[in-house]
Amino acid sequence: MLVSQILASKGDGVVTIAPGASVAEAARLLSDKRIGSVVVSADSDHVAGILSERDIVREIGQRGPSCLDDKVEAMMTENIQTCARSDTAESVLLRMSEGRFRHMPVVEEGHMVGMITQGDVVKARLTEVAMEKDALEGMIMGH
């Protein structure tokens, strides 16, 4: 399965936040949208970084709630991995597992076109397995 197929089934909208926004604003956005990370972007088209729930919780644990006043750009992960629509879901999942992260922006020709998560890949794979099971059962039953 390709990343493009997963994006087609889930949509390609990406939630972004400006680098100069506060971490508190990012936390509210994550909570309101019920998502685990937000792409940091000045123009909603180019990826500057990513900020996750884990990043925020880690900083609160180390420094206390005062870190919520910081700018997103001070806490975001800048060196992020991206993928393309033509990448396989399995290769993306492997990169996520090896890098110990759960969210990956999909970028084509320097422009962000979507976001894929570990959950998206697992859900797509489970759907594939169910379809394969049904096909095999149909073959066994002679349908």
N, CA, C and O atoms as a GROMACS GRO file, in nm:
protein
  572
    1MET      N    1   0.084  -0.118   0.000
    1MET     CA    2   0.000   0.000   0.000
    1MET      C    3   0.089   0.125   0.000
    1MET      O    4   0.194   0.128   0.065
    2LEU      N    5   0.045   0.224  -0.073
    2LEU     CA    6   0.123   0.348  -0.084
    2LEU      C    7   0.065   0.456   0.007
    2LEU      O    8  -0.053   0.453   0.044
    3VAL      N    9   0.149   0.551   0.042
    3VAL     CA   10   0.107   0.665   0.123
    3VAL      C   11  -0.009   0.737   0.054
    3VAL      O   12  -0.101   0.783   0.121
    4SER      N   13  -0.006   0.747  -0.079
    4SER     CA   14  -0.113   0.816  -0.152
    4SER      C   15  -0.248   0.750  -0.128
    4SER      O   16  -0.350   0.819  -0.119
    5GLN      N   17  -0.251   0.618  -0.116
    5GLN     CA   18  -0.377   0.547  -0.091
    5GLN      C   19  -0.430   0.578   0.048
    5GLN      O   20  -0.551   0.592   0.067
    6ILE      N   21  -0.341   0.587   0.145
    6ILE     CA   22  -0.382   0.619   0.281
    6ILE      C   23  -0.436   0.762   0.287
    6ILE      O   24  -0.540   0.787   0.348
    7LEU      N   25  -0.366   0.855   0.222
    7LEU     CA   26  -0.412   0.994   0.221
    7LEU      C   27  -0.549   1.005   0.153
    7LEU      O   28  -0.633   1.084   0.196
    8ALA      N   29  -0.570   0.927   0.048
    8ALA     CA   30  -0.699   0.931  -0.023
    8ALA      C   31  -0.814   0.888   0.068
    8ALA      O   32  -0.925   0.940   0.056
    9SER      N   33  -0.787   0.796   0.159
    9SER     CA   34  -0.893   0.747   0.247
    9SER      C   35  -0.914   0.836   0.369
    9SER      O   36  -1.023   0.838   0.426
   10LYS      N   37  -0.811   0.909   0.411
   10LYS     CA   38  -0.824   0.990   0.532
   10LYS      C   39  -0.833   1.139   0.504
   10LYS      O   40  -0.871   1.216   0.592
   11GLY      N   41  -0.799   1.180   0.385
   11GLY     CA   42  -0.794   1.323   0.354
   11GLY      C   43  -0.652   1.374   0.371
   11GLY      O   44  -0.569   1.310   0.436
   12ASP      N   45  -0.626   1.488   0.312
   12ASP     CA   46  -0.488   1.535   0.313
   12ASP      C   47  -0.469   1.667   0.388
   12ASP      O   48  -0.366   1.733   0.372
   13GLY      N   49  -0.566   1.704   0.467
   13GLY     CA   50  -0.551   1.827   0.546
   13GLY      C   51  -0.447   1.811   0.655
   13GLY      O   52  -0.436   1.705   0.717
   14VAL      N   53  -0.371   1.916   0.678
   14VAL     CA   54  -0.269   1.914   0.781
   14VAL      C   55  -0.292   2.032   0.874
   14VAL      O   56  -0.308   2.145   0.828
   15VAL      N   57  -0.294   2.006   1.003
   15VAL     CA   58  -0.308   2.112   1.102
   15VAL      C   59  -0.170   2.172   1.125
   15VAL      O   60  -0.074   2.100   1.152
   16THR      N   61  -0.161   2.305   1.113
   16THR     CA   62  -0.034   2.374   1.131
   16THR      C   63  -0.048   2.484   1.235
   16THR      O   64  -0.158   2.528   1.269
   17ILE      N   65   0.067   2.528   1.283
   17ILE     CA   66   0.073   2.641   1.375
   17ILE      C   67   0.196   2.723   1.339
   17ILE      O   68   0.297   2.668   1.294
   18ALA      N   69   0.188   2.853   1.360
   18ALA     CA   70   0.299   2.942   1.328
   18ALA      C   71   0.413   2.925   1.429
   18ALA      O   72   0.387   2.899   1.547
   19PRO      N   73   0.536   2.940   1.385
   19PRO     CA   74   0.651   2.925   1.475
   19PRO      C   75   0.648   3.021   1.595
   19PRO      O   76   0.699   2.988   1.702
   20GLY      N   77   0.587   3.138   1.578
   20GLY     CA   78   0.583   3.236   1.685
   20GLY      C   79   0.468   3.221   1.782
   20GLY      O   80   0.457   3.298   1.878
   21ALA      N   81   0.381   3.123   1.759
   21ALA     CA   82   0.270   3.098   1.851
   21ALA      C   83   0.326   3.043   1.983
   21ALA      O   84   0.436   2.988   1.987
   22SER      N   85   0.249   3.057   2.089
   22SER     CA   86   0.294   3.005   2.218
   22SER      C   87   0.270   2.854   2.226
   22SER      O   88   0.184   2.799   2.156
   23VAL      N   89   0.345   2.789   2.311
   23VAL     CA   90   0.327   2.645   2.333
   23VAL      C   91   0.188   2.620   2.392
   23VAL      O   92   0.127   2.516   2.365
   24ALA      N   93   0.138   2.713   2.473
   24ALA     CA   94   0.002   2.699   2.526
   24ALA      C   95  -0.101   2.697   2.413
   24ALA      O   96  -0.196   2.619   2.417
   25GLU      N   97  -0.082   2.783   2.312
   25GLU     CA   98  -0.172   2.782   2.196
   25GLU      C   99  -0.164   2.648   2.124
   25GLU      O  100  -0.266   2.593   2.082
   26ALA      N  101  -0.045   2.595   2.110
   26ALA     CA  102  -0.026   2.464   2.044
   26ALA      C  103  -0.097   2.355   2.124
   26ALA      O  104  -0.161   2.268   2.066
   27ALA      N  105  -0.084   2.359   2.256
   27ALA     CA  106  -0.149   2.258   2.340
   27ALA      C  107  -0.300   2.264   2.325
   27ALA      O  108  -0.367   2.161   2.318
   28ARG      N  109  -0.355   2.387   2.319
   28ARG     CA  110  -0.500   2.401   2.298
   28ARG      C  111  -0.542   2.346   2.163
   28ARG      O  112  -0.645   2.280   2.151
   29LEU      N  113  -0.462   2.373   2.061
   29LEU     CA  114  -0.491   2.324   1.926
   29LEU      C  115  -0.490   2.171   1.923
   29LEU      O  116  -0.580   2.109   1.865
   30LEU      N  117  -0.389   2.111   1.984
   30LEU     CA  118  -0.381   1.965   1.989
   30LEU      C  119  -0.503   1.908   2.060
   30LEU      O  120  -0.561   1.808   2.015
   31SER      N  121  -0.543   1.970   2.169
   31SER     CA  122  -0.658   1.924   2.245
   31SER      C  123  -0.788   1.942   2.166
   31SER      O  124  -0.869   1.850   2.157
   32ASP      N  125  -0.806   2.060   2.109
   32ASP     CA  126  -0.929   2.087   2.033
   32ASP      C  127  -0.945   1.994   1.913
   32ASP      O  128  -1.055   1.947   1.885
   33LYS      N  129  -0.836   1.968   1.843
   33LYS     CA  130  -0.840   1.884   1.722
   33LYS      C  131  -0.826   1.735   1.754
   33LYS      O  132  -0.844   1.650   1.667
   34ARG      N  133  -0.794   1.705   1.881
   34ARG     CA  134  -0.775   1.565   1.924
   34ARG      C  135  -0.668   1.495   1.839
   34ARG      O  136  -0.689   1.385   1.788
   35ILE      N  137  -0.553   1.563   1.826
   35ILE     CA  138  -0.442   1.510   1.748
   35ILE      C  139  -0.316   1.506   1.835
   35ILE      O  140  -0.311   1.570   1.940
   36GLY      N  141  -0.217   1.432   1.791
   36GLY     CA  142  -0.096   1.412   1.869
   36GLY      C  143   0.020   1.502   1.834
   36GLY      O  144   0.116   1.511   1.910
   37SER      N  145   0.012   1.568   1.720
   37SER     CA  146   0.120   1.659   1.682
   37SER      C  147   0.066   1.765   1.586
   37SER      O  148  -0.040   1.750   1.525
   38VAL      N  149   0.143   1.871   1.576
   38VAL     CA  150   0.107   1.979   1.486
   38VAL      C  151   0.232   2.018   1.409
   38VAL      O  152   0.342   2.025   1.465
   39VAL      N  153   0.215   2.042   1.279
   39VAL     CA  154   0.327   2.085   1.196
   39VAL      C  155   0.348   2.234   1.217
   39VAL      O  156   0.252   2.312   1.215
   40VAL      N  157   0.471   2.273   1.237
   40VAL     CA  158   0.505   2.414   1.254
   40VAL      C  159   0.539   2.468   1.115
   40VAL      O  160   0.628   2.418   1.047
   41SER      N  161   0.466   2.573   1.076
   41SER     CA  162   0.482   2.628   0.942
   41SER      C  163   0.439   2.775   0.942
   41SER      O  164   0.334   2.810   0.995
   42ALA      N  165   0.521   2.857   0.882
   42ALA     CA  166   0.488   3.000   0.872
   42ALA      C  167   0.381   3.026   0.768
   42ALA      O  168   0.309   3.126   0.775
   43ASP      N  169   0.370   2.936   0.669
   43ASP     CA  170   0.278   2.960   0.557
   43ASP      C  171   0.181   2.844   0.529
   43ASP      O  172   0.111   2.847   0.428
   44SER      N  173   0.176   2.745   0.615
   44SER     CA  174   0.090   2.625   0.600
   44SER      C  175   0.124   2.544   0.475
   44SER      O  176   0.045   2.460   0.432
   45ASP      N  177   0.242   2.568   0.418
   45ASP     CA  178   0.283   2.498   0.296
   45ASP      C  179   0.420   2.433   0.312
   45ASP      O  180   0.445   2.327   0.256
   46HIS      N  181   0.508   2.497   0.386
   46HIS     CA  182   0.645   2.447   0.406
   46HIS      C  183   0.664   2.406   0.552
   46HIS      O  184   0.620   2.476   0.643
   47VAL      N  185   0.730   2.294   0.573
   47VAL     CA  186   0.750   2.240   0.707
   47VAL      C  187   0.874   2.304   0.771
   47VAL      O  188   0.985   2.293   0.719
   48ALA      N  189   0.852   2.370   0.885
   48ALA     CA  190   0.965   2.424   0.962
   48ALA      C  191   1.003   2.330   1.075
   48ALA      O  192   1.118   2.326   1.118
   49GLY      N  193   0.905   2.254   1.123
   49GLY     CA  194   0.928   2.161   1.233
   49GLY      C  195   0.799   2.092   1.270
   49GLY      O  196   0.698   2.102   1.201
   50ILE      N  197   0.805   2.023   1.382
   50ILE     CA  198   0.686   1.953   1.432
   50ILE      C  199   0.690   1.959   1.584
   50ILE      O  200   0.797   1.953   1.645
   51LEU      N  201   0.574   1.971   1.645
   51LEU     CA  202   0.561   1.975   1.790
   51LEU      C  203   0.457   1.872   1.830
   51LEU      O  204   0.345   1.872   1.779
   52SER      N  205   0.495   1.784   1.922
   52SER     CA  206   0.403   1.678   1.963
   52SER      C  207   0.362   1.695   2.109
   52SER      O  208   0.423   1.770   2.185
   53GLU      N  209   0.258   1.622   2.144
   53GLU     CA  210   0.215   1.618   2.284
   53GLU      C  211   0.331   1.576   2.374
   53GLU      O  212   0.351   1.633   2.481
   54ARG      N  213   0.406   1.479   2.330
   54ARG     CA  214   0.520   1.429   2.409
   54ARG      C  215   0.624   1.538   2.433
   54ARG      O  216   0.680   1.547   2.542
   55ASP      N  217   0.649   1.619   2.330
   55ASP     CA  218   0.745   1.729   2.346
   55ASP      C  219   0.700   1.823   2.458
   55ASP      O  220   0.779   1.863   2.542
   56ILE      N  221   0.572   1.857   2.457
   56ILE     CA  222   0.518   1.950   2.557
   56ILE      C  223   0.522   1.888   2.696
   56ILE      O  224   0.566   1.953   2.791
   57VAL      N  225   0.478   1.765   2.708
   57VAL     CA  226   0.476   1.697   2.839
   57VAL      C  227   0.618   1.684   2.893
   57VAL      O  228   0.641   1.705   3.013
   58ARG      N  229   0.714   1.651   2.808
   58ARG     CA  230   0.853   1.638   2.850
   58ARG      C  231   0.904   1.770   2.910
   58ARG      O  232   0.968   1.771   3.014
   59GLU      N  233   0.875   1.881   2.841
   59GLU     CA  234   0.920   2.013   2.890
   59GLU      C  235   0.850   2.052   3.019
   59GLU      O  236   0.913   2.106   3.110
   60ILE      N  237   0.720   2.025   3.030
   60ILE     CA  238   0.648   2.055   3.154
   60ILE      C  239   0.710   1.975   3.269
   60ILE      O  240   0.728   2.027   3.379
   61GLY      N  241   0.742   1.848   3.242
   61GLY     CA  242   0.803   1.764   3.344
   61GLY      C  243   0.939   1.815   3.388
   61GLY      O  244   0.975   1.804   3.506
   62GLN      N  245   1.016   1.872   3.296
   62GLN     CA  246   1.150   1.920   3.328
   62GLN      C  247   1.149   2.061   3.386
   62GLN      O  248   1.223   2.090   3.480
   63ARG      N  249   1.065   2.149   3.330
   63ARG     CA  250   1.073   2.291   3.366
   63ARG      C  251   0.949   2.345   3.434
   63ARG      O  252   0.952   2.456   3.489
   64GLY      N  253   0.841   2.271   3.431
   64GLY     CA  254   0.718   2.320   3.489
   64GLY      C  255   0.634   2.393   3.386
   64GLY      O  256   0.673   2.405   3.270
   65PRO      N  257   0.518   2.442   3.428
   65PRO     CA  258   0.422   2.503   3.335
   65PRO      C  259   0.468   2.634   3.271
   65PRO      O  260   0.406   2.682   3.176
   66SER      N  261   0.575   2.693   3.321
   66SER     CA  262   0.623   2.819   3.261
   66SER      C  263   0.663   2.799   3.115
   66SER      O  264   0.665   2.896   3.039
   67CYS      N  265   0.696   2.676   3.075
   67CYS     CA  266   0.736   2.650   2.936
   67CYS      C  267   0.620   2.673   2.839
   67CYS      O  268   0.643   2.685   2.719
   68LEU      N  269   0.497   2.678   2.889
   68LEU     CA  270   0.382   2.702   2.803
   68LEU      C  271   0.383   2.842   2.743
   68LEU      O  272   0.315   2.869   2.644
   69ASP      N  273   0.460   2.931   2.804
   69ASP     CA  274   0.473   3.068   2.751
   69ASP      C  275   0.576   3.077   2.639
   69ASP      O  276   0.580   3.176   2.567
   70ASP      N  277   0.659   2.974   2.623
   70ASP     CA  278   0.762   2.973   2.518
   70ASP      C  279   0.698   2.975   2.380
   70ASP      O  280   0.580   2.941   2.364
   71LYS      N  281   0.775   3.015   2.283
   71LYS     CA  282   0.731   3.009   2.144
   71LYS      C  283   0.746   2.865   2.094
   71LYS      O  284   0.837   2.792   2.136
   72VAL      N  285   0.659   2.826   2.005
   72VAL     CA  286   0.661   2.692   1.948
   72VAL      C  287   0.797   2.663   1.886
   72VAL      O  288   0.849   2.552   1.901
   73GLU      N  289   0.856   2.760   1.817
   73GLU     CA  290   0.984   2.739   1.749
   73GLU      C  291   1.096   2.702   1.845
   73GLU      O  292   1.194   2.640   1.804
   74ALA      N  293   1.083   2.739   1.973
   74ALA     CA  294   1.186   2.706   2.071
   74ALA      C  295   1.178   2.561   2.117
   74ALA      O  296   1.276   2.505   2.165
   75MET      N  297   1.062   2.500   2.102
   75MET     CA  298   1.040   2.364   2.151
   75MET      C  299   1.024   2.261   2.039
   75MET      O  300   1.036   2.141   2.064
   76MET      N  301   0.998   2.305   1.918
   76MET     CA  302   0.970   2.212   1.809
   76MET      C  303   1.094   2.130   1.772
   76MET      O  304   1.207   2.169   1.798
   77THR      N  305   1.068   2.016   1.712
   77THR     CA  306   1.174   1.936   1.652
   77THR      C  307   1.193   1.989   1.511
   77THR      O  308   1.099   1.991   1.431
   78GLU      N  309   1.315   2.032   1.481
   78GLU     CA  310   1.341   2.093   1.350
   78GLU      C  311   1.382   1.992   1.245
   78GLU      O  312   1.340   2.002   1.130
   79ASN      N  313   1.463   1.896   1.282
   79ASN     CA  314   1.515   1.800   1.186
   79ASN      C  315   1.419   1.681   1.178
   79ASN      O  316   1.441   1.578   1.240
   80ILE      N  317   1.313   1.699   1.099
   80ILE     CA  318   1.212   1.594   1.092
   80ILE      C  319   1.223   1.516   0.962
   80ILE      O  320   1.273   1.565   0.861
   81GLN      N  321   1.175   1.394   0.968
   81GLN     CA  322   1.171   1.312   0.848
   81GLN      C  323   1.036   1.332   0.779
   81GLN      O  324   0.932   1.348   0.844
   82THR      N  325   1.040   1.332   0.649
   82THR     CA  326   0.918   1.342   0.570
   82THR      C  327   0.913   1.225   0.474
   82THR      O  328   1.011   1.152   0.457
   83CYS      N  329   0.799   1.208   0.411
   83CYS     CA  330   0.784   1.104   0.309
   83CYS      C  331   0.711   1.163   0.190
   83CYS      O  332   0.666   1.278   0.194
   84ALA      N  333   0.699   1.083   0.085
   84ALA     CA  334   0.629   1.123  -0.037
   84ALA      C  335   0.508   1.033  -0.056
   84ALA      O  336   0.500   0.925   0.003
   85ARG      N  337   0.414   1.076  -0.137
   85ARG     CA  338   0.295   0.995  -0.166
   85ARG      C  339   0.332   0.860  -0.227
   85ARG      O  340   0.259   0.762  -0.211
   86SER      N  341   0.443   0.855  -0.297
   86SER     CA  342   0.484   0.732  -0.365
   86SER      C  343   0.554   0.632  -0.273
   86SER      O  344   0.581   0.519  -0.314
   87ASP      N  345   0.583   0.670  -0.149
   87ASP     CA  346   0.646   0.578  -0.054
   87ASP      C  347   0.548   0.470  -0.011
   87ASP      O  348   0.427   0.492  -0.009
   88THR      N  349   0.601   0.354   0.022
   88THR     CA  350   0.514   0.248   0.072
   88THR      C  351   0.484   0.271   0.220
   88THR      O  352   0.565   0.327   0.294
   89ALA      N  353   0.367   0.227   0.260
   89ALA     CA  354   0.328   0.240   0.400
   89ALA      C  355   0.424   0.164   0.489
   89ALA      O  356   0.456   0.208   0.600
   90GLU      N  357   0.471   0.050   0.443
   90GLU     CA  358   0.562  -0.031   0.522
   90GLU      C  359   0.695   0.041   0.546
   90GLU      O  360   0.749   0.036   0.656
   91SER      N  361   0.747   0.109   0.442
   91SER     CA  362   0.873   0.180   0.459
   91SER      C  363   0.857   0.297   0.555
   91SER      O  364   0.948   0.327   0.633
   92VAL      N  365   0.743   0.364   0.549
   92VAL     CA  366   0.716   0.475   0.640
   92VAL      C  367   0.705   0.424   0.784
   92VAL      O  368   0.761   0.484   0.876
   93LEU      N  369   0.634   0.314   0.802
   93LEU     CA  370   0.617   0.257   0.936
   93LEU      C  371   0.751   0.214   0.993
   93LEU      O  372   0.776   0.233   1.112
   94LEU      N  373   0.838   0.157   0.911
   94LEU     CA  374   0.970   0.117   0.956
   94LEU      C  375   1.051   0.239   1.002
   94LEU      O  376   1.115   0.235   1.107
   95ARG      N  377   1.048   0.346   0.923
   95ARG     CA  378   1.120   0.468   0.960
   95ARG      C  379   1.066   0.527   1.090
   95ARG      O  380   1.142   0.575   1.173
   96MET      N  381   0.934   0.523   1.107
   96MET     CA  382   0.873   0.575   1.230
   96MET      C  383   0.916   0.491   1.350
   96MET      O  384   0.950   0.545   1.456
   97SER      N  385   0.914   0.361   1.333
   97SER     CA  386   0.952   0.272   1.444
   97SER      C  387   1.099   0.290   1.481
   97SER      O  388   1.133   0.298   1.599
   98GLU      N  389   1.185   0.296   1.380
   98GLU     CA  390   1.328   0.314   1.407
   98GLU      C  391   1.358   0.449   1.469
   98GLU      O  392   1.445   0.460   1.555
   99GLY      N  393   1.286   0.553   1.426
   99GLY     CA  394   1.310   0.688   1.478
   99GLY      C  395   1.231   0.720   1.604
   99GLY      O  396   1.251   0.825   1.665
  100ARG      N  397   1.142   0.629   1.642
  100ARG     CA  398   1.059   0.645   1.762
  100ARG      C  399   0.973   0.772   1.757
  100ARG      O  400   0.969   0.850   1.852
  101PHE      N  401   0.906   0.792   1.643
  101PHE     CA  402   0.809   0.900   1.630
  101PHE      C  403   0.686   0.845   1.560
  101PHE      O  404   0.691   0.739   1.498
  102ARG      N  405   0.574   0.917   1.572
  102ARG     CA  406   0.446   0.864   1.525
  102ARG      C  407   0.381   0.944   1.414
  102ARG      O  408   0.278   0.902   1.360
  103HIS      N  409   0.439   1.057   1.377
  103HIS     CA  410   0.377   1.145   1.278
  103HIS      C  411   0.480   1.185   1.174
  103HIS      O  412   0.594   1.218   1.207
  104MET      N  413   0.440   1.182   1.047
  104MET     CA  414   0.533   1.218   0.939
  104MET      C  415   0.460   1.299   0.832
  104MET      O  416   0.364   1.252   0.771
  105PRO      N  417   0.507   1.423   0.810
  105PRO     CA  418   0.449   1.502   0.701
  105PRO      C  419   0.480   1.440   0.565
  105PRO      O  420   0.587   1.383   0.544
  106VAL      N  421   0.386   1.452   0.475
  106VAL     CA  422   0.403   1.406   0.337
  106VAL      C  423   0.436   1.531   0.255
  106VAL      O  424   0.358   1.626   0.251
  107VAL      N  425   0.552   1.529   0.189
  107VAL     CA  426   0.600   1.646   0.117
  107VAL      C  427   0.632   1.607  -0.027
  107VAL      O  428   0.694   1.504  -0.053
  108GLU      N  429   0.588   1.691  -0.119
  108GLU     CA  430   0.618   1.672  -0.261
  108GLU      C  431   0.669   1.804  -0.317
  108GLU      O  432   0.603   1.908  -0.304
  109GLU      N  433   0.785   1.800  -0.379
  109GLU     CA  434   0.847   1.918  -0.439
  109GLU      C  435   0.853   2.035  -0.341
  109GLU      O  436   0.830   2.150  -0.378
  110GLY      N  437   0.886   2.002  -0.215
  110GLY     CA  438   0.902   2.104  -0.113
  110GLY      C  439   0.775   2.154  -0.048
  110GLY      O  440   0.780   2.237   0.042
  111HIS      N  441   0.659   2.105  -0.094
  111HIS     CA  442   0.530   2.150  -0.042
  111HIS      C  443   0.463   2.038   0.037
  111HIS      O  444   0.461   1.923  -0.006
  112MET      N  445   0.408   2.073   0.152
  112MET     CA  446   0.339   1.977   0.236
  112MET      C  447   0.204   1.941   0.174
  112MET      O  448   0.125   2.029   0.142
  113VAL      N  449   0.180   1.811   0.157
  113VAL     CA  450   0.055   1.767   0.094
  113VAL      C  451  -0.029   1.679   0.186
  113VAL      O  452  -0.140   1.640   0.149
  114GLY      N  453   0.021   1.647   0.305
  114GLY     CA  454  -0.055   1.563   0.396
  114GLY      C  455   0.027   1.526   0.517
  114GLY      O  456   0.142   1.568   0.534
  115MET      N  457  -0.035   1.445   0.603
  115MET     CA  458   0.031   1.394   0.723
  115MET      C  459  -0.011   1.249   0.738
  115MET      O  460  -0.128   1.214   0.722
  116ILE      N  461   0.085   1.165   0.770
  116ILE     CA  462   0.055   1.023   0.792
  116ILE      C  463   0.102   0.986   0.933
  116ILE      O  464   0.207   1.033   0.979
  117THR      N  465   0.025   0.903   0.999
  117THR     CA  466   0.058   0.862   1.134
  117THR      C  467   0.075   0.711   1.141
  117THR      O  468   0.033   0.639   1.051
  118GLN      N  469   0.135   0.664   1.250
  118GLN     CA  470   0.144   0.520   1.269
  118GLN      C  471   0.006   0.458   1.270
  118GLN      O  472  -0.016   0.351   1.212
  119GLY      N  473  -0.088   0.525   1.334
  119GLY     CA  474  -0.225   0.474   1.338
  119GLY      C  475  -0.287   0.460   1.201
  119GLY      O  476  -0.360   0.365   1.174
  120ASP      N  477  -0.259   0.557   1.112
  120ASP     CA  478  -0.310   0.548   0.975
  120ASP      C  479  -0.257   0.424   0.904
  120ASP      O  480  -0.332   0.354   0.837
  121VAL      N  481  -0.127   0.398   0.922
  121VAL     CA  482  -0.065   0.284   0.855
  121VAL      C  483  -0.119   0.153   0.911
  121VAL      O  484  -0.149   0.061   0.835
  122VAL      N  485  -0.132   0.145   1.042
  122VAL     CA  486  -0.184   0.023   1.104
  122VAL      C  487  -0.328  -0.001   1.060
  122VAL      O  488  -0.365  -0.114   1.026
  123LYS      N  489  -0.410   0.103   1.059
  123LYS     CA  490  -0.549   0.089   1.015
  123LYS      C  491  -0.557   0.041   0.870
  123LYS      O  492  -0.637  -0.046   0.837
  124ALA      N  493  -0.473   0.098   0.783
  124ALA     CA  494  -0.473   0.057   0.642
  124ALA      C  495  -0.429  -0.088   0.629
  124ALA      O  496  -0.486  -0.163   0.549
  125ARG      N  497  -0.330  -0.126   0.705
  125ARG     CA  498  -0.281  -0.265   0.697
  125ARG      C  499  -0.387  -0.363   0.748
  125ARG      O  500  -0.406  -0.471   0.690
  126LEU      N  501  -0.457  -0.326   0.855
  126LEU     CA  502  -0.564  -0.413   0.906
  126LEU      C  503  -0.677  -0.429   0.803
  126LEU      O  504  -0.734  -0.537   0.790
  127THR      N  505  -0.708  -0.323   0.732
  127THR     CA  506  -0.808  -0.329   0.626
  127THR      C  507  -0.762  -0.424   0.515
  127THR      O  508  -0.840  -0.505   0.465
  128GLU      N  509  -0.634  -0.412   0.478
  128GLU     CA  510  -0.578  -0.502   0.376
  128GLU      C  511  -0.586  -0.648   0.420
  128GLU      O  512  -0.625  -0.735   0.342
  129VAL      N  513  -0.549  -0.674   0.545
  129VAL     CA  514  -0.550  -0.811   0.597
  129VAL      C  515  -0.693  -0.866   0.598
  129VAL      O  516  -0.714  -0.982   0.564
  130ALA      N  517  -0.790  -0.784   0.636
  130ALA     CA  518  -0.930  -0.829   0.636
  130ALA      C  519  -0.977  -0.862   0.495
  130ALA      O  520  -1.049  -0.961   0.475
  131MET      N  521  -0.938  -0.781   0.398
  131MET     CA  522  -0.976  -0.808   0.259
  131MET      C  523  -0.910  -0.936   0.209
  131MET      O  524  -0.973  -1.015   0.139
  132GLU      N  525  -0.784  -0.957   0.244
  132GLU     CA  526  -0.714  -1.080   0.204
  132GLU      C  527  -0.781  -1.202   0.267
  132GLU      O  528  -0.797  -1.305   0.202
  133LYS      N  529  -0.821  -1.190   0.393
  133LYS     CA  530  -0.889  -1.300   0.463
  133LYS      C  531  -1.020  -1.333   0.392
  133LYS      O  532  -1.049  -1.450   0.367
  134ASP      N  533  -1.098  -1.231   0.361
  134ASP     CA  534  -1.225  -1.253   0.292
  134ASP      C  535  -1.203  -1.319   0.156
  134ASP      O  536  -1.279  -1.408   0.118
  135ALA      N  537  -1.101  -1.277   0.084
  135ALA     CA  538  -1.072  -1.334  -0.048
  135ALA      C  539  -1.032  -1.480  -0.034
  135ALA      O  540  -1.077  -1.564  -0.111
  136LEU      N  541  -0.947  -1.510   0.064
  136LEU     CA  542  -0.906  -1.649   0.086
  136LEU      C  543  -1.022  -1.736   0.126
  136LEU      O  544  -1.034  -1.848   0.078
  137GLU      N  545  -1.107  -1.686   0.215
  137GLU     CA  546  -1.225  -1.763   0.256
  137GLU      C  547  -1.316  -1.789   0.136
  137GLU      O  548  -1.372  -1.898   0.123
  138GLY      N  549  -1.331  -1.689   0.050
  138GLY     CA  550  -1.413  -1.704  -0.070
  138GLY      C  551  -1.356  -1.811  -0.162
  138GLY      O  552  -1.430  -1.890  -0.220
  139MET      N  553  -1.223  -1.813  -0.175
  139MET     CA  554  -1.158  -1.915  -0.260
  139MET      C  555  -1.177  -2.054  -0.200
  139MET      O  556  -1.202  -2.150  -0.273
  140ILE      N  557  -1.164  -2.066  -0.070
  140ILE     CA  558  -1.178  -2.196  -0.004
  140ILE      C  559  -1.321  -2.246  -0.016
  140ILE      O  560  -1.344  -2.365  -0.037
  141MET      N  561  -1.416  -2.158  -0.003
  141MET     CA  562  -1.558  -2.195  -0.010
  141MET      C  563  -1.605  -2.214  -0.153
  141MET      O  564  -1.716  -2.261  -0.176
  142GLY      N  565  -1.520  -2.178  -0.249
  142GLY     CA  566  -1.556  -2.195  -0.389
  142GLY      C  567  -1.640  -2.084  -0.446
  142GLY      O  568  -1.714  -2.106  -0.542
  143HIS      N  569  -1.631  -1.965  -0.391
  143HIS     CA  570  -1.711  -1.850  -0.439
  143HIS      C  571  -1.632  -1.772  -0.538
  143HIS      O  572  -1.680  -1.672  -0.591
   0.00000   0.00000   0.00000
